[in-house]
Amino acid sequence: DLIVDQTIEKVSFCAPDRNFDRAFSYICRDGTTRRWICHCFMAVKDTGERLSHAVGCAFAACLERKQKREKECGVTATFDASRTTFTREGSFRVTTATEQAEREEITRQMPDAK
């Protein structure tokens, strides 16, 4: 059964509990309210340390894939501290071979700016 529907990208911190061997928790930003929430769980079969490690590895893998995708796509994000907002430039959408060929053809047909 699904207990929490949480995307791994929103997880900020995950750690096992110092007092309970089977417990672990993580902090994440709620997608709807944008508030930081701490979720605590008691493991049924594994230790909290093992599950915490698994969440940490999943977060690291997602972060690596996201950074690679942003680098390849030319997507950038800027943060405006005065308004506490992010602005994304570019798109993650993958262009098809046909679209890429059309862009190259248009670029070849453009007169030089000299």
ABEGO torsion letter per residue (X at the ends): XBABBBBAAABABBBBBAABAABBBBBBBBAAAGBBBBBBBBBAABBAAAAAAAAAAAAAAAAAAAAAAAAAAGBBBBBBAAAGBBBBBEBABBBBAAAAAAAAAAAAABBBAX
